[in-house]
Amino acid sequence: MQLPEKYRMVFVLREMENRSIDETGDILNITEANVKVRLNRAKIMLRDNLGSYYKNDGVYHFHLMRCDRIVNNVFAKLGL
């Protein structure tokens, strides 16, 4: 909720509702490039915000697709 609305909307549509870039752009009436930029900025803002809750040595650093692969494997093992 702390993200500015234009970034929050893109994040929710793409990451939580699994909408495509095209769908997200159509819903928000913005270009595909703008969807990508806003999503990346939202992730940066979230990472910066959440990073203040953890000490650096307690957080594992993964990047995009590697993180998704790890999360998907964990969910698969949990049967989710």
C-alpha positions in Angstrom: 0.0 0.0 0.0 3.0 2.3 0.3 3.7 2.2 -3.4 2.4 5.1 -5.4 -0.8 4.0 -7.1 0.5 3.9 -10.7 3.3 1.5 -9.6 1.1 -0.5 -7.3 -1.6 -1.1 -10.0 1.0 -2.5 -12.4 2.6 -4.6 -9.7 -0.8 -6.1 -8.6 -1.9 -6.8 -12.2 1.3 -8.4 -13.3 2.6 -10.2 -10.2 -0.5 -11.0 -8.2 -3.2 -11.4 -10.9 -0.7 -12.8 -13.5 -1.9 -10.5 -16.2 0.2 -10.3 -19.4 2.0 -7.1 -20.3 -0.6 -6.5 -23.1 -3.5 -7.0 -20.7 -2.0 -4.7 -18.1 -1.3 -2.0 -20.6 -4.9 -2.2 -22.0 -6.4 -2.1 -18.5 -4.3 0.9 -17.5 -4.3 2.5 -20.9 -0.5 2.7 -21.0 2.2 1.3 -23.4 3.9 -2.0 -23.0 7.2 -0.2 -22.4 5.5 1.8 -19.6 4.2 -1.4 -18.0 7.7 -2.8 -17.9 9.2 0.4 -16.5 6.6 0.8 -13.8 6.9 -2.9 -12.8 10.7 -2.6 -12.5 10.4 0.6 -10.5 7.7 -0.9 -8.2 10.0 -3.9 -7.5 12.9 -1.5 -6.7 10.7 0.5 -4.3 9.5 -2.7 -2.6 13.0 -4.1 -2.3 14.2 -0.8 -0.8 11.3 -0.6 1.6 11.5 -4.2 2.7 15.2 -4.1 2.9 15.0 -1.8 5.9 13.4 -4.6 7.9 16.3 -7.0 7.5 20.0 -7.0 8.1 21.9 -7.4 4.9 23.6 -10.6 6.1 20.2 -12.2 6.7 18.8 -11.8 3.2 19.7 -14.0 0.3 20.2 -12.2 -3.0 18.6 -13.7 -6.0 17.9 -12.1 -9.3 14.5 -12.2 -11.2 14.3 -15.5 -13.0 16.5 -17.3 -10.6 14.3 -16.2 -7.7 11.2 -17.2 -9.6 12.7 -20.7 -10.2 13.5 -21.2 -6.5 10.1 -20.0 -5.4 8.3 -22.3 -7.9 10.4 -25.3 -6.7 9.5 -24.6 -3.1 5.8 -24.3 -3.9 6.0 -27.5 -5.9 7.5 -29.4 -3.0 4.8 -28.0 -0.7 2.2 -29.1 -3.2 0.9 -25.5 -3.8 
